[in-house]
Amino acid sequence: MALSGHDTMKTRRTLKVGSREYDYFSLEAAGLSGIERLPNSLKVLLENLLRYEDGRSVTTDDVKAVAAWLENRRSDREIAYRPARVLMQDFTGVPAVVDLAAMREAVTKLGGDPESINPLSPVDLVIDHSVMIDHFGTQDALGKNIAVEFQRNGERYAFLRWGQKAFDNFRVVPPGVGICHQVNLEYLARVIWSAEENGRTLAFPDTLVGTDSHTTMVNGLGVLGWGVGGIEAEAAMLGQPVSMLIPEVVGFRLTGTLPEGTTATDLVLTVTQMLRKKGVVGKFVEFYGEGLNHLPLTDRATISNMAPEYGATCGFFPVDAETLRYMRFTGRDEETVALVEAYARAQGMWHDENSPEPVFTDTLSLDMGTVQPSLAGPSRPQDRVTLAAVSGAFGESLSKFVPDRTQVTSVPVKGGAYRLEDGAVVIAAITSCTNTSNPSVMMAAGLVAKKAVEKGLTSKPWVKTSLAPGSQVVAAYLEEAGLQTYLDTLGFDIAGFGCTTCIGNSGPLIDEVAAAIDEGGLVAASVISGNRNFEGRIHAQVRASYLASPPLVVAYALAGSMNIDLTTQPLGQDKDGNDVYLKDIWPTAREVSDAIASFVTPQMFRERYGAVFTGSQEWQDITVVEGETYAWDPESTYVRNPPYFDGMGLEPAPVQDIVGARPLAILGDSITTDHISPAGSIKADSPAGRYLTEHGVSRADFNSYGSRRGNHEVMMRGTFANIRIRNKMTPGVEGGVTCHQPSGEVMAIYDAAMAYKKDGVPLVVIGGKEYGSGSSRDWAAKGTNLLGVRAVIVESFERIHRSNLVGMGILPLQFQDGVSAESLGLTGTETFDIRGLESLKPRQMLEVVVHGADGSTRSFEAVCRIDTLDEIDYYRNGGILQTVLRNIAKG
């Protein structure tokens, strides 16, 4: 992919750094008035437009529109943005590589060259989502989990190794290295990128899109990046620009410092709650203020990580002296660090006390001195609750999970000398990129464990404990500090290097605990240091899940219950029978900072990332069949050629109105992509479970939906199959079922969809607010497409899922304010006609005609949420991949 366009505005300049010279596109040379006060995140977009300005995809008017943003602090201008690179993890990366392999085969059938399907932008895929916590609490848990991981995923890994050899610009970070976002932060990200073009070295901001919503974490380093669906990422790596509106930018002023006894996790849960309440969906958030001077970069990354939870496209921090300090701390070379400083200063992207305050669309502020110890739960990351209020809040939430339960119930555990009750913490997991990238909270967890062990405390026997660091560096400094021994004593042995529990790879509960939960219908709880706690995500038998800092995860393993107020009640007794309280084992900020200063070194990062792409012996021993196109195995249950391009010609068929559509589901508010396309375990009696059984897969080898994303047959059967989803067409029933019309028969959503498809009946899905929130899961759109859904009509969309729906050729419609399925009295017995598609324009109003089962007819207007002209093109072609494929095939 070309790195620059025509430079009509003559902004190319030379920057000398040490003995080297770099070309760059100067913002100052553009002569745009007032741009020194643009938000730094928009300066990155402006540079991108200057560099790619070619009079066609990017025009001088696009460039001027960014400067004009300053007048209204918002814009309706659509721009073409080209990120420098793409980041993937294996759950989303495998289906993306499957699509690329399918595109190679399809372009060949259309008379094109398979080599034309090749990443033009650098792509890094980090295998981090496949390790599960099958074994825990023992010294050999890590080795055993790795062995099981390779046994389960050998076929997927062989496919990725084929891709590594078959595609240019495609690197794979093997299993066991760490979580993609932490690897990105600690190693892959450069802040300022450089590359050769026409014999000159060009410097430009490091930017990216990723197939995981928490790609935003790297914004803490001043690198602009956000999550997109796999289909958008594939288009980006094939040289297609990301089409977007110049965003609104909300400024978040930080002042003060965190008080003693609080952590970065408490801060980010507070920020998440504030921004979700403010409403920042589809907007950039940029942090500023004197508080940045007291905020370590790892704390910034913690805040940026959770941008999907507060709903923003990204949470951006500017480049400053702390950025440089972190780069040196993580072992980056001095030449790179020098380039970052020189470039940021030359472009007005450097932040210090003399920097002008940016202009923002809107602002809000937080005095960090007011932050309190907190958790978030029991099922949404924005639902913050102070530590002191947790026990009471859990009691109040019981009736939400079990409507007729007003007080805590308990049952005896067979084979154990204890009873299990509602609120029992059955999983305590230090996991996920959000916190394991931050030495302050990881050292704090180790120090809590040390103090607890020294006082004679132990984890409760019903708690499944685990530690899954986000990189091998974490393991190195915990070991060097002598803290891993104490974590091991409490059952927090290292069980894997990967996402694990936060993605639902928590593995089975302790057998007798699982049996007691089922017997008593108990509302069990988990406490994890993650970023997602949606109902049904962490474990099928765990109804209440809480996000907390790593040291609080250790504390709840000791307490074993959400019914205890950790601020006033003891965690247990010491060797002499004296009560031990949380305050007795909580480290001071000085203890934590001293531990970091003494035991975390740049050399650790250099050593652990020195051979990052080599992998273990198990990885190297995988047999790879080479070739331009992939040799699909018709018997495979992991990797299959998807049907997206079946029968596709060089020209798309004309778009026609949707007539006689039946509703497949009528859903409520906050339907997440986990509800639509679960990542966790596969039930034996589900359509996906039956498919695997019919193909000779034993129940023990089902693995997870996430690991099966290379097989469309499994994934379409798993669409809307979350065990906690509630379809209003089947009131009182949880799980992926619907009422088929006009028969009135209740059946699995997949079975109903196939019956409708057989009869040639198009489908719609109807929902409420925040439809598609959560992970940037392209299978939530792909599965919807394969079930035959032509349109999704909701009150509001989460950004990434709306884009993914368009990318799969599905029409996203939004009810007008005050209109909903409830206000329209929809029951699921109706049919729908959607008119006006033949002359479709971005965000136009479309008529939806509703035909009642009694013969009545009424209509309403809905907003077409195809937002840009490029998206119109994608929709007309049946999807973004079909658009790209036709363009490549035509040459």
Residue pairs with C-beta under 8 A, 6 or more apart in sequence:
1 82
1 120
1 121
1 239
2 197
3 51
3 195
3 197
3 202
3 204
4 12
4 25
4 51
4 52
4 197
4 202
5 51
5 52
5 53
5 54
5 55
5 58
6 53
6 54
6 55
7 25
7 50
7 53
8 53
8 55
8 60
9 29
9 30
9 31
9 50
9 53
9 60
9 63
10 29
11 25
11 26
11 27
11 29
11 30
11 50
12 23
12 24
12 25
12 26
13 23
13 24
13 25
13 26
13 29
14 21
14 22
14 23
14 24
15 21
15 22
15 23
15 24
15 203
15 342
15 343
15 346
16 22
17 335
17 338
17 339
17 342
17 343
18 335
18 338
20 201
20 335
21 201
22 194
22 201
22 202
22 203
22 339
22 343
23 197
23 200
23 201
23 202
23 203
24 202
24 203
24 204
24 343
24 346
24 347
25 47
25 50
25 51
25 204
26 50
26 346
26 347
27 35
27 43
27 46
27 47
27 50
27 347
27 348
28 347
28 348
30 46
30 50
30 63
30 67
32 46
32 63
32 64
32 66
32 67
33 67
34 67
34 70
35 43
35 46
35 66
35 67
35 70
35 348
36 348
36 356
37 70
37 356
37 357
37 358
37 359
38 46
38 66
38 67
38 69
38 70
38 358
38 359
39 249
39 251
39 284
39 286
39 316
39 358
39 359
39 360
40 222
40 286
40 316
40 318
40 319
40 349
40 351
40 358
41 224
41 249
41 284
41 286
41 314
41 316
42 66
42 69
42 246
42 247
42 249
42 284
43 347
43 348
43 349
44 205
44 207
44 224
44 349
45 66
45 79
45 81
45 224
45 246
46 63
46 66
46 67
47 204
47 205
47 347
48 81
48 82
48 204
48 205
48 207
49 58
49 62
49 63
49 66
49 79
49 81
50 63
51 204
52 58
52 80
52 82
52 241
53 59
53 60
53 62
53 63
57 80
57 241
58 79
58 80
62 77
62 79
62 80
65 75
65 77
65 79
65 246
66 75
66 79
66 246
68 75
69 75
69 246
70 359
73 248
73 249
73 359
73 360
73 361
73 362
74 246
74 248
74 361
75 245
75 246
76 245
77 245
77 246
78 243
78 244
78 245
78 868
78 869
78 870
79 243
79 244
79 245
79 246
80 241
80 242
80 243
80 870
81 241
81 242
81 243
81 244
82 121
82 236
82 241
82 242
83 121
83 207
83 208
83 209
83 225
83 236
83 242
84 121
84 122
84 193
84 204
84 205
84 206
84 207
84 208
85 121
85 122
85 123
85 124
85 193
85 206
85 207
85 208
86 119
86 121
86 122
86 123
86 124
86 208
86 209
86 210
86 211
86 233
86 236
86 237
87 123
87 124
87 125
87 126
87 180
87 184
87 188
87 208
87 209
87 210
87 211
87 212
87 215
87 225
88 96
88 123
88 124
88 125
88 126
88 180
88 210
88 211
88 212
88 230
88 233
89 125
89 126
89 127
89 128
89 129
89 179
89 180
89 210
89 211
89 212
89 499
90 125
90 126
90 127
90 128
90 129
90 130
90 156
90 160
91 129
91 130
91 503
91 679
91 706
91 707
91 709
92 211
92 212
92 230
92 233
92 709
92 776
92 777
92 778
93 125
93 127
93 160
93 211
93 230
94 156
94 159
94 160
94 639
94 709
94 710
95 230
95 709
95 710
95 715
95 778
95 779
95 782
96 211
96 230
96 231
96 233
96 234
96 778
97 125
97 159
97 160
97 163
97 167
98 159
98 639
98 640
98 641
98 642
98 710
99 230
99 231
99 234
99 642
99 644
99 881
100 117
100 119
100 163
100 167
100 234
101 163
101 166
101 629
101 630
101 641
102 641
102 642
102 644
102 645
103 117
103 645
103 881
103 884
103 885
104 114
104 117
104 628
104 629
104 630
105 114
105 629
105 630
105 641
105 645
106 645
106 648
106 885
107 113
107 114
107 116
107 117
107 885
107 888
107 889
108 114
108 629
110 648
110 650
110 885
110 886
110 889
111 889
112 888
112 889
112 891
114 628
114 629
115 628
116 888
117 238
117 888
118 167
118 168
118 169
118 238
119 167
119 168
119 169
119 170
119 237
119 238
120 169
120 237
120 238
120 239
121 169
121 236
121 237
121 239
122 169
122 171
123 167
123 169
123 170
123 171
123 237
124 171
124 172
124 173
124 180
124 184
124 188
125 160
125 163
125 170
125 171
125 172
125 173
126 172
126 173
126 177
126 178
126 179
126 180
126 183
126 184
127 157
127 160
127 172
127 173
127 174
127 175
127 177
127 498
128 173
128 175
128 177
128 178
128 179
128 180
128 183
128 497
128 498
128 499
129 498
129 499
129 503
129 505
129 706
129 707
130 149
130 152
130 153
130 156
130 175
130 498
130 505
130 706
130 707
131 145
131 146
131 149
131 175
131 176
131 468
131 496
131 497
131 498
131 499
131 500
131 505
132 145
132 148
132 149
132 152
132 496
132 500
132 505
132 506
132 507
132 704
133 145
133 429
133 464
133 466
133 468
133 495
133 496
133 500
133 501
133 505
133 506
133 507
134 144
134 145
134 148
134 507
134 508
135 141
135 144
135 145
135 148
135 495
135 507
136 464
136 465
136 466
136 491
136 493
136 495
136 507
137 464
137 465
137 466
137 491
137 493
138 493
139 488
139 493
141 466
141 493
141 494
141 495
142 493
142 494
142 495
142 496
145 495
145 496
146 175
146 176
146 496
146 616
146 618
149 175
149 496
150 157
150 175
150 618
150 619
152 701
152 703
152 707
153 175
153 638
153 703
153 707
154 622
155 636
155 638
155 639
156 638
156 639
156 707
156 710
157 175
157 619
157 622
158 622
158 623
158 624
158 625
159 630
159 638
159 639
159 710
160 172
161 172
161 622
161 624
162 624
162 625
162 626
162 627
162 630
163 170
163 172
164 170
164 171
164 172
165 624
165 626
166 626
166 627
166 628
166 630
169 237
171 613
172 613
173 180
173 183
173 612
173 613
174 613
174 614
174 615
174 616
174 619
175 497
175 498
175 615
175 616
175 619
176 472
176 496
176 497
176 498
176 615
176 616
177 183
177 471
177 472
177 497
177 612
177 615
178 186
178 469
178 470
178 471
178 472
178 473
178 497
178 498
179 432
179 433
179 436
179 437
179 470
179 471
179 497
179 498
179 499
180 210
180 212
180 433
181 212
181 214
181 215
181 217
181 218
181 305
181 433
181 437
181 470
182 217
182 433
182 436
182 437
182 470
182 471
183 470
183 471
183 612
184 210
184 215
184 217
184 218
185 217
185 218
185 220
185 221
185 301
185 330
185 437
186 330
186 437
186 471
186 473
186 605
186 609
187 330
187 605
187 609
187 612
189 206
189 218
189 221
189 223
190 206
190 223
190 332
190 336
190 340
191 205
191 206
191 221
191 222
191 223
191 319
191 323
191 327
191 336
191 340
192 203
192 204
192 205
192 206
192 336
192 339
192 340
192 343
192 344
193 203
193 204
193 205
193 206
193 207
194 201
194 202
194 203
194 204
194 339
195 201
195 202
196 202
203 339
203 343
205 223
205 224
205 349
206 223
207 223
207 224
207 225
208 215
208 218
208 223
208 224
208 225
209 215
209 225
209 226
209 227
209 228
209 232
209 233
209 236
209 242
210 225
210 226
210 227
210 228
210 233
210 776
211 227
211 228
211 229
211 230
211 233
211 776
211 778
212 227
212 775
212 776
213 226
213 227
213 307
213 308
213 774
213 775
213 776
213 800
214 227
214 305
214 306
214 307
214 308
214 433
214 434
214 531
215 225
215 226
215 227
215 776
216 225
216 226
216 227
216 304
216 305
216 306
216 307
216 308
216 312
216 313
216 314
216 315
217 301
217 304
217 305
217 433
217 434
217 437
218 225
218 301
218 304
219 225
219 226
219 304
219 307
219 314
219 315
219 316
219 317
220 297
220 298
220 300
220 301
220 302
220 303
220 304
220 305
220 315
220 317
221 297
221 300
221 301
221 317
221 323
221 326
222 316
222 317
222 318
222 319
222 320
222 323
222 344
222 349
224 314
224 316
225 314
226 307
226 313
226 314
227 308
227 776
227 800
228 236
228 242
228 776
228 800
228 803
229 776
229 777
229 778
229 781
229 800
229 801
229 803
229 804
229 807
230 778
231 778
231 781
231 782
231 804
231 807
231 808
231 879
231 880
231 881
232 242
232 803
232 804
232 807
232 880
234 880
234 881
234 884
235 242
235 807
235 880
235 881
235 883
235 884
236 242
238 884
238 888
240 880
240 884
241 870
243 868
243 869
243 870
243 871
244 868
245 867
245 868
247 282
247 283
247 284
247 313
248 282
248 283
248 284
248 361
248 362
249 283
249 284
249 285
249 286
249 358
249 360
249 361
250 275
250 278
250 280
250 283
250 284
250 285
250 286
250 312
250 360
250 361
250 362
250 363
250 364
251 285
251 286
251 287
251 288
251 358
251 360
251 362
251 363
251 364
252 271
252 275
252 285
252 286
252 287
252 288
252 315
252 363
252 364
252 365
252 366
253 287
253 288
253 289
253 291
253 363
253 364
253 365
253 366
254 287
254 288
254 289
254 290
254 291
254 292
254 295
254 365
254 366
254 368
255 289
255 290
255 291
255 365
255 366
255 367
255 368
256 291
256 294
256 367
256 368
256 369
256 370
257 291
257 294
257 368
257 369
258 264
258 266
258 267
258 294
258 368
258 369
258 371
259 369
259 371
260 588
260 589
261 373
261 586
262 371
262 372
262 373
263 373
263 440
263 441
263 444
263 549
263 551
264 298
264 299
264 302
264 303
264 435
264 438
264 440
264 441
264 549
265 302
265 374
265 434
265 435
265 441
265 529
265 547
265 548
265 549
265 550
265 552
266 371
266 372
266 373
266 374
266 549
267 299
267 302
267 303
267 368
267 371
268 302
268 303
268 305
268 306
268 434
269 374
269 375
269 376
269 381
269 384
269 547
270 366
270 371
270 372
270 374
270 384
271 303
271 306
271 310
271 366
272 306
272 309
272 310
272 376
272 381
272 382
272 384
273 376
273 382
273 383
273 384
274 310
274 364
274 366
275 285
275 310
275 311
275 312
275 364
276 309
276 310
276 311
276 382
277 382
278 362
278 364
279 311
280 310
280 311
280 312
281 311
281 312
281 770
281 796
281 798
281 799
282 313
282 799
283 312
283 313
283 361
284 312
284 313
284 314
284 316
285 307
285 310
285 312
285 314
285 315
285 316
286 315
286 316
286 317
286 318
286 358
286 360
287 300
287 303
287 315
287 316
287 317
288 318
288 351
288 357
288 358
289 365
291 366
291 368
292 300
292 317
292 318
292 320
292 322
292 351
294 368
295 322
295 368
296 322
296 326
296 440
297 322
297 323
297 325
297 326
298 326
298 437
298 438
298 439
298 440
299 438
299 440
300 317
300 322
301 437
301 438
302 434
302 435
302 437
302 438
303 315
303 317
304 314
304 315
304 316
304 317
305 433
305 434
305 437
305 531
306 315
306 381
306 434
306 531
307 313
307 314
307 315
308 531
308 773
308 774
308 775
308 776
308 800
309 381
309 382
309 531
309 532
310 382
311 773
311 798
311 799
313 799
318 349
318 350
318 351
318 355
319 340
319 344
319 349
319 350
319 351
320 350
320 351
320 352
321 352
323 340
324 337
324 340
324 341
327 336
327 337
327 340
328 334
328 337
328 602
329 600
329 602
329 605
330 602
330 605
331 602
331 603
331 604
331 605
331 606
331 609
341 350
343 349
344 350
372 386
372 387
373 386
373 387
373 552
373 567
374 384
374 385
374 386
374 387
375 384
375 385
375 387
375 390
375 527
375 546
375 547
375 548
375 552
376 382
376 383
376 384
376 385
376 533
376 546
376 547
376 548
377 383
377 385
377 533
377 544
377 545
377 546
377 547
378 394
378 397
378 400
378 401
378 525
378 533
378 543
378 544
378 545
378 546
379 533
379 534
379 535
379 544
379 545
380 533
380 534
380 670
381 531
381 532
381 533
381 547
385 393
387 552
387 566
387 567
388 565
388 567
388 568
390 546
390 562
390 565
390 566
391 423
391 562
391 563
391 564
391 565
392 565
394 423
394 525
394 544
394 562
394 563
395 407
395 408
395 423
395 563
397 544
398 405
398 406
398 407
398 408
398 422
398 523
399 405
399 406
401 523
401 543
401 544
402 521
402 523
405 422
405 523
408 421
408 422
408 423
408 563
409 421
409 422
409 520
409 521
409 522
410 419
410 420
410 421
410 422
410 520
410 522
411 419
411 420
411 421
411 516
411 519
411 520
411 522
412 418
412 419
412 420
412 516
413 419
413 420
413 462
413 512
413 513
413 515
413 516
414 512
414 515
414 516
415 512
416 461
416 462
416 512
418 461
418 462
420 426
420 462
420 513
420 516
420 517
420 520
420 522
420 524
421 522
421 561
421 563
422 522
422 523
422 524
422 563
423 523
423 524
423 525
423 544
423 561
423 562
423 563
424 462
424 513
424 522
424 524
424 525
424 560
424 561
424 562
425 460
425 462
425 463
425 524
425 525
425 526
425 527
425 556
425 557
425 559
425 560
425 561
425 562
426 462
426 463
426 464
426 509
426 510
426 513
426 517
426 524
426 525
426 526
426 539
426 541
426 542
427 463
427 464
427 466
427 501
427 506
427 509
427 525
427 526
427 527
427 528
427 538
427 539
427 542
428 459
428 463
428 464
428 465
428 466
428 526
428 527
428 528
428 553
428 554
428 556
428 557
429 464
429 465
429 466
429 467
429 468
429 500
429 501
429 502
429 506
429 526
429 527
429 528
429 529
429 530
429 553
430 436
430 442
430 445
430 466
430 467
430 468
430 492
430 528
430 529
430 550
430 553
430 554
431 466
431 467
431 468
431 499
431 500
431 501
431 502
431 528
431 529
431 530
432 468
432 470
432 499
432 500
432 501
432 502
432 528
432 529
432 530
432 531
433 470
433 499
433 531
434 502
434 529
434 530
434 531
435 441
435 442
435 529
435 530
435 549
435 550
436 442
436 468
436 469
436 470
436 471
436 474
436 529
436 550
437 470
437 471
439 474
439 477
439 596
439 600
440 592
440 593
440 596
441 529
441 549
441 550
441 551
442 469
442 474
442 477
442 478
442 550
443 477
443 478
443 481
443 483
443 587
443 592
443 595
443 596
443 599
444 549
444 550
444 551
444 587
444 592
445 487
445 492
445 549
445 550
445 551
445 553
445 554
446 478
446 481
446 483
446 484
446 486
446 487
446 595
447 483
447 551
447 587
447 591
447 592
447 595
448 551
448 554
448 555
448 585
448 586
448 587
449 483
449 486
449 487
449 489
449 490
449 492
449 554
450 483
450 486
451 584
451 585
451 586
451 587
452 486
452 490
452 554
452 558
452 571
452 580
452 585
453 486
453 489
453 490
455 574
455 575
455 580
455 584
455 585
456 573
456 574
456 575
457 490
457 558
457 571
457 572
457 574
457 580
457 585
458 489
458 490
458 558
458 572
459 465
459 490
459 491
459 557
459 558
459 560
460 557
460 558
460 559
460 560
460 561
461 510
462 510
462 513
462 560
463 491
463 557
463 560
464 506
464 507
464 509
464 510
464 513
465 490
465 491
465 492
465 557
466 491
466 492
466 493
466 495
466 496
466 500
466 501
466 506
467 487
467 492
467 493
467 494
467 495
468 494
468 495
468 496
468 497
468 498
468 499
468 500
468 501
469 475
469 478
469 494
469 497
470 497
471 497
471 608
472 497
472 608
473 600
473 604
473 605
473 608
475 484
475 494
475 497
476 604
476 607
476 608
477 596
477 599
477 600
477 604
478 484
478 487
480 599
480 604
481 595
481 598
481 599
483 595
484 494
487 493
487 554
490 554
490 557
490 558
491 557
492 554
492 557
498 505
499 505
500 506
501 526
501 528
501 530
501 538
502 528
502 530
502 531
502 532
502 538
503 532
503 537
503 679
503 680
503 706
504 537
504 538
504 539
504 678
504 679
504 680
504 681
504 704
504 706
505 680
505 704
505 706
506 526
506 538
506 539
506 542
508 514
509 517
509 539
509 541
509 542
513 524
514 541
516 522
517 524
517 541
518 541
523 543
523 544
524 541
524 542
524 543
524 544
525 542
525 543
525 544
525 545
525 546
525 561
525 562
526 533
526 538
526 539
526 542
526 544
526 545
526 546
527 545
527 546
527 548
527 552
527 553
527 556
527 557
527 562
528 538
528 545
528 546
528 547
528 548
528 553
529 547
529 548
529 549
529 550
529 553
530 547
531 547
532 547
532 674
532 774
532 775
533 545
533 546
533 547
534 545
534 672
534 674
534 675
534 774
535 543
535 545
535 724
536 674
536 675
536 678
536 680
536 722
536 723
536 724
537 545
537 674
537 678
537 679
537 680
538 545
539 680
540 680
540 681
540 683
540 723
544 562
546 556
546 562
548 556
551 586
551 587
552 566
555 566
555 571
555 582
555 585
556 562
556 566
558 571
558 572
559 566
559 571
559 572
564 571
566 582
567 582
569 581
570 579
570 580
570 581
571 580
571 581
571 582
571 585
572 579
572 580
573 579
573 580
574 580
614 620
625 631
632 639
632 640
632 641
633 639
635 695
636 711
637 692
637 695
637 697
637 708
637 711
637 714
638 707
638 708
638 710
638 711
639 710
639 711
640 710
640 711
640 712
640 713
642 712
642 782
643 712
643 786
644 879
644 881
644 882
645 881
645 882
645 885
648 878
648 882
648 885
648 886
650 886
650 889
650 890
651 886
652 876
652 877
652 878
652 882
652 886
654 838
655 837
655 838
655 840
655 875
655 876
656 837
656 838
657 833
657 834
657 835
657 836
657 837
657 838
658 762
658 764
658 790
658 791
658 811
658 832
658 833
658 834
658 837
659 762
659 833
660 761
660 762
660 831
660 832
660 833
661 761
661 762
661 763
661 764
661 790
661 791
661 831
661 832
661 833
661 834
662 741
662 756
662 761
662 762
662 763
662 764
662 831
662 832
663 729
663 763
663 764
663 765
663 766
663 826
663 828
663 830
663 832
664 720
664 738
664 749
664 752
664 753
664 756
664 763
664 764
664 765
664 787
664 789
665 720
665 727
665 728
665 729
665 738
665 749
665 765
665 766
666 727
666 728
666 729
666 766
666 767
666 821
666 826
666 827
666 828
667 675
667 725
667 726
667 727
667 728
667 765
667 766
667 767
667 768
667 771
668 726
668 728
668 767
668 768
669 767
669 768
669 769
669 770
669 795
670 768
670 769
670 770
670 773
671 725
671 767
671 768
671 770
671 771
671 772
671 773
672 772
672 773
672 774
672 775
673 772
673 773
673 774
673 775
673 776
673 777
673 780
673 801
674 722
674 774
674 775
674 777
675 720
675 722
675 724
675 725
676 719
676 720
676 722
676 772
676 777
676 780
676 783
676 784
677 705
677 715
677 718
677 719
677 777
677 779
677 780
677 783
678 705
678 718
678 721
678 722
678 723
679 704
679 705
679 706
679 775
679 777
680 704
680 705
680 706
681 702
681 704
681 705
682 688
682 689
682 692
682 702
682 703
682 704
682 705
682 708
682 714
682 718
683 689
683 721
683 723
684 690
684 693
684 699
684 702
686 717
686 718
686 721
686 736
686 748
687 717
687 718
687 721
687 748
687 750
687 751
688 705
688 708
688 714
688 715
688 717
688 718
688 721
689 699
689 702
691 713
691 714
691 717
692 702
692 714
693 699
705 714
705 715
705 718
708 714
708 715
708 718
709 715
709 779
712 782
712 786
715 779
715 782
715 783
715 786
716 750
716 782
716 783
716 786
716 787
717 750
718 783
719 736
719 749
719 750
719 779
719 780
719 783
719 784
719 786
719 787
720 727
720 736
720 749
720 750
720 783
720 787
721 735
721 736
721 748
721 749
721 750
722 735
722 736
723 734
723 735
723 736
724 734
724 735
725 734
725 735
725 736
726 733
726 734
727 733
727 736
727 737
727 738
727 749
728 821
728 828
729 738
729 739
729 827
729 828
730 737
730 738
730 739
730 746
733 746
736 748
736 749
736 750
737 746
737 747
737 748
737 749
738 746
738 747
738 748
738 749
738 752
738 828
739 745
739 746
739 828
740 746
740 747
740 752
740 755
740 756
741 828
741 829
741 853
742 829
742 853
747 755
749 787
750 787
753 763
753 787
753 788
753 789
756 762
756 763
756 788
757 787
757 788
761 788
762 788
762 790
763 787
763 788
763 789
763 790
764 789
764 790
764 791
764 792
764 793
764 832
764 834
765 784
765 789
765 791
765 792
765 793
766 792
766 793
766 794
766 821
766 826
767 792
767 793
767 794
767 795
767 821
768 794
768 795
768 820
768 821
769 794
769 795
769 796
770 796
770 797
770 798
771 792
771 794
771 795
771 796
771 797
771 798
771 801
772 780
772 797
772 798
772 800
772 801
772 802
772 804
772 805
773 798
773 801
774 798
776 800
776 801
776 804
777 801
777 804
778 804
778 807
778 808
780 801
780 804
781 801
781 804
781 805
781 807
781 808
781 810
782 808
784 792
784 805
784 808
784 810
785 808
785 809
785 810
785 879
789 810
790 810
790 811
790 834
791 810
791 811
791 812
791 813
791 832
791 834
792 805
792 810
792 811
792 812
792 813
793 813
793 814
793 815
793 848
793 862
794 812
794 813
794 814
794 815
795 814
795 815
795 819
795 820
796 814
797 805
797 812
797 814
797 865
802 812
802 865
802 867
803 871
805 811
805 812
806 812
806 865
806 866
806 871
806 874
806 875
806 880
807 874
807 879
807 880
807 881
808 879
808 880
809 874
809 875
809 877
809 878
809 879
809 882
811 834
811 837
811 864
811 866
811 875
812 864
812 865
812 866
813 834
813 846
813 848
813 862
813 863
813 864
813 865
814 862
814 863
814 865
815 860
815 862
816 860
816 861
816 862
816 863
819 860
819 862
824 850
824 860
826 850
829 852
829 853
830 850
830 851
830 852
830 853
831 850
831 851
832 848
832 849
832 850
832 851
833 848
833 849
833 851
834 846
834 847
834 848
834 849
835 846
835 847
835 848
835 849
836 844
836 846
836 847
837 846
840 864
840 866
840 872
840 875
840 876
841 864
841 872
842 864
842 866
842 867
842 868
842 869
842 871
842 872
843 863
843 864
843 865
843 866
843 867
844 863
844 864
845 861
845 862
845 863
845 864
846 861
846 862
846 863
846 864
847 859
847 860
847 861
848 859
848 860
848 861
848 862
849 857
849 858
849 859
850 857
850 858
850 859
850 860
851 857
852 858
866 872
866 875
873 883
874 880
874 883
877 883
877 886
